[in-house]
Each structure stands twice: as C-alpha cells, then as structure tokens.
Amino acid sequence: MFKKSNILIKNKRATFDYEIEERFVAGLQLFGTEIKSIRDGKASLVDTFCSFINNELWVRNMHIATYFFGTYNNHEVRRDRKLLLTARELKKLAKATKETGYTIVPTKLFITEKGLAKIEIGLARGKKNYDKRESLKEKEDKRLMDRAMKR
C-alpha cells in the first residue's frame, strides 16, 4: 500500500554539538495536517530539544510548516509534540537526564514504510570546543583522503 519513503530530515547540529551515546526511535503524536506537511518534506529540527513534562517526553520547538491545502483547522507551526515511547525507555531516559551533563536531542525525522512519522532521539552529552575542532579536523582529513583515493 505504501511505497518506501525518501523523507529524511536530519539535525546536523546535533552531532556537531553533542556526543550521542544512545539512540531511540519514537513515534510522534501529530495532527492530520502535520503529517501531510512532513510527507511533503516541510519540517525542520533546528533548535529542537526534548523535555519531560508530567513523566511524558515532549519534543519542543520543532518546526512543521503549515499545510498549503489546510483550512481554518491548520496546526500551529512550533507547538510541543508528545513522543511515544515504551515505559521502560521513558524511565531510562528520565533517569539519565537527571544526571548532570546529559540531554535528549532529536537527530532524525523520517517516514516508515507503513507511512508513520518517527523521530530518532539521542541521549547526548555536550561537546567541548576542542572536541568540536577535533571533529572538524577529522572530517576534513577524511574528505582529503577520499579525494586522493579517487585520483
């Protein structure tokens, strides 16, 4: 019924600013016009973060553009959206974020083969400035080596 989707929205700043230690895939609680906008590729994970409210995990500041064909009941662009995880995963994430230095950062937003929107979140620890410089050096070295191999 559904074809393989090529919608993959990445948060490139997440891997630059944070060291991702563990990844989870969560469902999203969305309105009808929101899923239609995501299927059109009109979403962004820039400046997005996750937080716990009443023992539920919410993704905050995620931008999903208004649906062009939506009427008066179109969704809010930057509303908080509930993440759907198992109780065991929620408990593990809540315990980890109470430790100092850990946060939950969305890394990818994608559509499954069944047509469902899923978000990949990562349990992350912030990088220091020297770690970021080291990451840039490694990336540059890898690109130079790949360029030299092609010649």
CYANA upper distance limits for C-alpha pairs under 8 A (distance plus 0.5 A):
  2 PHE  CA    113 GLU  CA      6.62
  2 PHE  CA    114 LYS  CA      6.44
  2 PHE  CA    115 GLY  CA      6.90
  3 LYS  CA    113 GLU  CA      6.84
  4 LYS  CA    112 THR  CA      7.92
  4 LYS  CA    113 GLU  CA      5.66
  5 SER  CA    111 ILE  CA      6.62
  5 SER  CA    112 THR  CA      7.34
  5 SER  CA    113 GLU  CA      6.98
  5 SER  CA    115 GLY  CA      8.32
  6 ASN  CA    111 ILE  CA      8.23
  7 ILE  CA     38 ILE  CA      8.37
  7 ILE  CA     39 ARG  CA      7.24
  7 ILE  CA     41 GLY  CA      6.68
  7 ILE  CA    109 LEU  CA      8.49
  7 ILE  CA    110 PHE  CA      6.08
  7 ILE  CA    111 ILE  CA      6.57
  8 LEU  CA     41 GLY  CA      8.44
  8 LEU  CA    108 LYS  CA      7.30
  8 LEU  CA    109 LEU  CA      6.32
  8 LEU  CA    110 PHE  CA      5.17
  8 LEU  CA    111 ILE  CA      7.80
  9 ILE  CA     41 GLY  CA      8.03
  9 ILE  CA     43 ALA  CA      7.75
  9 ILE  CA     44 SER  CA      7.36
  9 ILE  CA     45 LEU  CA      7.89
  9 ILE  CA    108 LYS  CA      6.08
  9 ILE  CA    109 LEU  CA      5.49
  9 ILE  CA    110 PHE  CA      6.84
 10 LYS  CA     44 SER  CA      8.44
 10 LYS  CA     45 LEU  CA      7.36
 10 LYS  CA    107 THR  CA      6.34
 10 LYS  CA    108 LYS  CA      4.99
 10 LYS  CA    109 LEU  CA      6.96
 11 ASN  CA     15 THR  CA      8.16
 11 ASN  CA     44 SER  CA      8.34
 11 ASN  CA     45 LEU  CA      5.89
 11 ASN  CA     46 VAL  CA      6.74
 11 ASN  CA    106 PRO  CA      7.49
 11 ASN  CA    107 THR  CA      5.42
 11 ASN  CA    108 LYS  CA      6.59
 12 LYS  CA     16 PHE  CA      7.27
 12 LYS  CA    107 THR  CA      7.97
 13 ARG  CA     17 ASP  CA      6.35
 13 ARG  CA     46 VAL  CA      8.03
 14 ALA  CA     18 TYR  CA      6.07
 14 ALA  CA    105 VAL  CA      7.24
 14 ALA  CA    106 PRO  CA      7.98
 14 ALA  CA    107 THR  CA      6.72
 15 THR  CA     19 GLU  CA      6.83
 15 THR  CA     20 ILE  CA      7.38
 15 THR  CA    107 THR  CA      8.23
 16 PHE  CA    127 LYS  CA      8.47
 16 PHE  CA    132 LYS  CA      7.03
 16 PHE  CA    135 SER  CA      8.08
 17 ASP  CA    126 GLY  CA      6.65
 17 ASP  CA    127 LYS  CA      6.18
 17 ASP  CA    132 LYS  CA      7.57
 18 TYR  CA    124 ALA  CA      6.25
 18 TYR  CA    125 ARG  CA      6.01
 18 TYR  CA    126 GLY  CA      4.91
 18 TYR  CA    127 LYS  CA      5.66
 19 GLU  CA    124 ALA  CA      5.94
 19 GLU  CA    125 ARG  CA      5.81
 19 GLU  CA    126 GLY  CA      6.65
 19 GLU  CA    127 LYS  CA      6.68
 20 ILE  CA    122 GLY  CA      6.21
 20 ILE  CA    123 LEU  CA      6.35
 20 ILE  CA    124 ALA  CA      4.85
 20 ILE  CA    125 ARG  CA      7.11
 21 GLU  CA    122 GLY  CA      7.47
 21 GLU  CA    123 LEU  CA      6.23
 21 GLU  CA    124 ALA  CA      6.17
 21 GLU  CA    125 ARG  CA      7.99
 22 GLU  CA    122 GLY  CA      6.06
 22 GLU  CA    123 LEU  CA      5.70
 22 GLU  CA    124 ALA  CA      7.82
 23 ARG  CA    120 GLU  CA      7.23
 23 ARG  CA    121 ILE  CA      6.20
 23 ARG  CA    122 GLY  CA      4.81
 23 ARG  CA    123 LEU  CA      6.81
 24 PHE  CA    120 GLU  CA      6.15
 24 PHE  CA    121 ILE  CA      5.83
 24 PHE  CA    122 GLY  CA      6.71
 25 VAL  CA     85 LEU  CA      8.44
 25 VAL  CA    118 LYS  CA      7.13
 25 VAL  CA    119 ILE  CA      6.26
 25 VAL  CA    120 GLU  CA      4.93
 25 VAL  CA    121 ILE  CA      6.79
 26 ALA  CA     83 LEU  CA      6.53
 26 ALA  CA     84 LEU  CA      5.94
 26 ALA  CA     85 LEU  CA      5.97
 26 ALA  CA    118 LYS  CA      6.18
 26 ALA  CA    119 ILE  CA      5.86
 26 ALA  CA    120 GLU  CA      6.73
 26 ALA  CA    121 ILE  CA      7.83
 27 GLY  CA     83 LEU  CA      6.22
 27 GLY  CA     84 LEU  CA      5.24
 27 GLY  CA     85 LEU  CA      7.40
 27 GLY  CA    116 LEU  CA      8.39
 27 GLY  CA    117 ALA  CA      7.02
 27 GLY  CA    118 LYS  CA      5.18
 27 GLY  CA    119 ILE  CA      6.77
 28 LEU  CA     81 ARG  CA      7.33
 28 LEU  CA     82 LYS  CA      6.58
 28 LEU  CA     83 LEU  CA      5.41
 28 LEU  CA     84 LEU  CA      6.39
 28 LEU  CA    117 ALA  CA      6.95
 28 LEU  CA    118 LYS  CA      6.63
 28 LEU  CA    119 ILE  CA      7.54
 29 GLN  CA     81 ARG  CA      6.66
 29 GLN  CA     82 LYS  CA      5.94
 29 GLN  CA     83 LEU  CA      6.93
 29 GLN  CA     84 LEU  CA      7.63
 30 LEU  CA     34 GLU  CA      6.51
 30 LEU  CA     35 ILE  CA      7.03
 30 LEU  CA     81 ARG  CA      7.55
 31 PHE  CA     35 ILE  CA      7.21
 31 PHE  CA     75 HIS  CA      7.58
 32 GLY  CA     36 LYS  CA      7.07
 33 THR  CA     37 SER  CA      6.79
 33 THR  CA     66 THR  CA      7.89
 33 THR  CA     67 TYR  CA      6.21
 33 THR  CA     70 GLY  CA      6.99
 33 THR  CA     74 ASN  CA      6.71
 33 THR  CA     75 HIS  CA      7.05
 34 GLU  CA     38 ILE  CA      6.78
 34 GLU  CA     64 ILE  CA      7.04
 34 GLU  CA     65 ALA  CA      8.29
 34 GLU  CA     66 THR  CA      7.88
 34 GLU  CA     67 TYR  CA      7.57
 34 GLU  CA     75 HIS  CA      7.20
 35 ILE  CA     39 ARG  CA      6.65
 35 ILE  CA    117 ALA  CA      7.55
 36 LYS  CA     40 ASP  CA      6.88
 36 LYS  CA     67 TYR  CA      7.32
 37 SER  CA     41 GLY  CA      6.90
 37 SER  CA     42 LYS  CA      5.86
 37 SER  CA     43 ALA  CA      7.62
 37 SER  CA     64 ILE  CA      7.17
 37 SER  CA     65 ALA  CA      6.86
 37 SER  CA     66 THR  CA      7.31
 37 SER  CA     67 TYR  CA      5.87
 38 ILE  CA     42 LYS  CA      5.92
 38 ILE  CA     43 ALA  CA      6.27
 38 ILE  CA     64 ILE  CA      7.42
 38 ILE  CA    117 ALA  CA      8.31
 39 ARG  CA    111 ILE  CA      7.88
 42 LYS  CA     64 ILE  CA      6.60
 42 LYS  CA     65 ALA  CA      6.10
 43 ALA  CA     62 MET  CA      8.22
 43 ALA  CA     63 HIS  CA      6.06
 43 ALA  CA     64 ILE  CA      4.83
 43 ALA  CA     65 ALA  CA      6.60
 44 SER  CA     62 MET  CA      6.91
 44 SER  CA     63 HIS  CA      5.66
 44 SER  CA     64 ILE  CA      7.02
 45 LEU  CA     62 MET  CA      6.07
 45 LEU  CA     63 HIS  CA      7.16
 45 LEU  CA    106 PRO  CA      7.65
 45 LEU  CA    107 THR  CA      8.17
 45 LEU  CA    108 LYS  CA      8.29
 45 LEU  CA    109 LEU  CA      8.41
 46 VAL  CA     62 MET  CA      7.81
 46 VAL  CA     63 HIS  CA      8.41
 47 ASP  CA     61 ASN  CA      7.25
 47 ASP  CA     62 MET  CA      8.04
 48 THR  CA     59 VAL  CA      7.57
 48 THR  CA     60 ARG  CA      6.39
 48 THR  CA     61 ASN  CA      5.63
 48 THR  CA     62 MET  CA      5.82
 48 THR  CA    105 VAL  CA      7.62
 48 THR  CA    106 PRO  CA      7.20
 49 PHE  CA     59 VAL  CA      6.36
 49 PHE  CA     60 ARG  CA      6.01
 49 PHE  CA     61 ASN  CA      7.45
 49 PHE  CA     62 MET  CA      8.43
 49 PHE  CA    104 ILE  CA      7.07
 49 PHE  CA    105 VAL  CA      5.68
 49 PHE  CA    106 PRO  CA      6.87
 50 CYS  CA     57 LEU  CA      7.21
 50 CYS  CA     58 TRP  CA      6.04
 50 CYS  CA     59 VAL  CA      4.89
 50 CYS  CA     60 ARG  CA      6.30
 50 CYS  CA    103 THR  CA      8.34
 50 CYS  CA    104 ILE  CA      5.98
 50 CYS  CA    105 VAL  CA      6.61
 50 CYS  CA    106 PRO  CA      7.76
 51 SER  CA     57 LEU  CA      6.24
 51 SER  CA     58 TRP  CA      6.02
 51 SER  CA     59 VAL  CA      7.13
 51 SER  CA     60 ARG  CA      7.89
 51 SER  CA    104 ILE  CA      7.83
 52 PHE  CA     56 GLU  CA      5.89
 52 PHE  CA     57 LEU  CA      5.08
 52 PHE  CA     58 TRP  CA      6.65
 52 PHE  CA     94 ALA  CA      7.98
 53 ILE  CA     57 LEU  CA      6.93
 53 ILE  CA     58 TRP  CA      7.51
 55 ASN  CA     90 LEU  CA      8.36
 55 ASN  CA     94 ALA  CA      8.49
 56 GLU  CA     82 LYS  CA      7.87
 56 GLU  CA     83 LEU  CA      8.15
 56 GLU  CA     90 LEU  CA      8.00
 57 LEU  CA     82 LYS  CA      6.69
 57 LEU  CA     83 LEU  CA      6.07
 57 LEU  CA     84 LEU  CA      8.23
 57 LEU  CA     90 LEU  CA      7.78
 58 TRP  CA     80 ASP  CA      6.85
 58 TRP  CA     81 ARG  CA      6.03
 58 TRP  CA     82 LYS  CA      4.94
 58 TRP  CA     83 LEU  CA      5.97
 59 VAL  CA     80 ASP  CA      6.34
 59 VAL  CA     81 ARG  CA      5.84
 59 VAL  CA     82 LYS  CA      6.81
 59 VAL  CA     83 LEU  CA      7.16
 59 VAL  CA    106 PRO  CA      8.39
 60 ARG  CA     78 ARG  CA      8.08
 60 ARG  CA     79 ARG  CA      7.49
 60 ARG  CA     80 ASP  CA      5.28
 60 ARG  CA     81 ARG  CA      7.18
 61 ASN  CA     78 ARG  CA      5.76
 61 ASN  CA     79 ARG  CA      7.15
 61 ASN  CA     80 ASP  CA      7.10
 62 MET  CA     77 VAL  CA      8.47
 62 MET  CA     78 ARG  CA      6.05
 62 MET  CA     79 ARG  CA      7.76
 62 MET  CA     80 ASP  CA      7.93
 63 HIS  CA     77 VAL  CA      6.14
 63 HIS  CA     78 ARG  CA      5.49
 64 ILE  CA     77 VAL  CA      5.82
 64 ILE  CA     78 ARG  CA      7.25
 65 ALA  CA     77 VAL  CA      6.13
 66 THR  CA     70 GLY  CA      7.92
 66 THR  CA     74 ASN  CA      7.04
 66 THR  CA     75 HIS  CA      7.01
 66 THR  CA     76 GLU  CA      7.88
 66 THR  CA     77 VAL  CA      6.72
 67 TYR  CA     74 ASN  CA      7.36
 70 GLY  CA     74 ASN  CA      5.79
 85 LEU  CA     89 GLU  CA      6.77
 85 LEU  CA     90 LEU  CA      6.86
 86 THR  CA     90 LEU  CA      6.77
 87 ALA  CA     91 LYS  CA      6.59
 88 ARG  CA     92 LYS  CA      6.72
 89 GLU  CA     93 LEU  CA      6.65
 90 LEU  CA     94 ALA  CA      6.52
 91 LYS  CA     95 LYS  CA      6.65
 92 LYS  CA     96 ALA  CA      6.71
 93 LEU  CA     97 THR  CA      6.61
 93 LEU  CA    104 ILE  CA      8.43
 93 LEU  CA    123 LEU  CA      7.87
 94 ALA  CA     98 LYS  CA      6.94
 95 LYS  CA     99 GLU  CA      7.57
 96 ALA  CA    102 TYR  CA      7.13
 96 ALA  CA    123 LEU  CA      8.46
 97 THR  CA    101 GLY  CA      8.24
 97 THR  CA    102 TYR  CA      5.65
 97 THR  CA    103 THR  CA      6.13
 97 THR  CA    104 ILE  CA      7.96
 98 LYS  CA    102 TYR  CA      8.13
101 GLY  CA    125 ARG  CA      6.15
101 GLY  CA    126 GLY  CA      7.30
102 TYR  CA    123 LEU  CA      7.24
102 TYR  CA    124 ALA  CA      6.05
102 TYR  CA    125 ARG  CA      5.31
102 TYR  CA    126 GLY  CA      7.88
103 THR  CA    123 LEU  CA      6.44
103 THR  CA    124 ALA  CA      5.83
103 THR  CA    125 ARG  CA      6.87
104 ILE  CA    121 ILE  CA      7.08
104 ILE  CA    122 GLY  CA      6.13
104 ILE  CA    123 LEU  CA      5.32
104 ILE  CA    124 ALA  CA      6.43
105 VAL  CA    121 ILE  CA      6.03
105 VAL  CA    122 GLY  CA      5.82
105 VAL  CA    123 LEU  CA      7.14
105 VAL  CA    124 ALA  CA      7.17
106 PRO  CA    119 ILE  CA      7.38
106 PRO  CA    120 GLU  CA      6.40
106 PRO  CA    121 ILE  CA      4.66
106 PRO  CA    122 GLY  CA      6.69
107 THR  CA    119 ILE  CA      8.03
107 THR  CA    120 GLU  CA      6.10
107 THR  CA    121 ILE  CA      6.01
107 THR  CA    122 GLY  CA      7.13
108 LYS  CA    119 ILE  CA      6.15
108 LYS  CA    120 GLU  CA      5.52
108 LYS  CA    121 ILE  CA      7.69
109 LEU  CA    117 ALA  CA      7.69
109 LEU  CA    118 LYS  CA      6.41
109 LEU  CA    119 ILE  CA      4.92
109 LEU  CA    120 GLU  CA      6.86
110 PHE  CA    117 ALA  CA      6.30
110 PHE  CA    118 LYS  CA      5.99
110 PHE  CA    119 ILE  CA      6.82
111 ILE  CA    115 GLY  CA      6.21
111 ILE  CA    116 LEU  CA      5.91
111 ILE  CA    117 ALA  CA      5.05
111 ILE  CA    118 LYS  CA      6.60
112 THR  CA    116 LEU  CA      5.78
112 THR  CA    117 ALA  CA      6.94
112 THR  CA    118 LYS  CA      7.54
127 LYS  CA    131 ASP  CA      6.36
127 LYS  CA    132 LYS  CA      7.08
128 LYS  CA    132 LYS  CA      7.02
129 ASN  CA    133 ARG  CA      6.86
130 TYR  CA    134 GLU  CA      6.67
131 ASP  CA    135 SER  CA      6.71
132 LYS  CA    136 LEU  CA      6.83
133 ARG  CA    137 LYS  CA      6.76
134 GLU  CA    138 GLU  CA      6.72
135 SER  CA    139 LYS  CA      6.68
136 LEU  CA    140 GLU  CA      6.64
137 LYS  CA    141 ASP  CA      6.58
138 GLU  CA    142 LYS  CA      6.60
139 LYS  CA    143 ARG  CA      6.74
140 GLU  CA    144 LEU  CA      6.73
141 ASP  CA    145 MET  CA      6.66
142 LYS  CA    146 ASP  CA      6.65
143 ARG  CA    147 ARG  CA      6.65
144 LEU  CA    148 ALA  CA      6.68
145 MET  CA    149 MET  CA      6.67
146 ASP  CA    150 LYS  CA      6.91
147 ARG  CA    151 ARG  CA      7.35
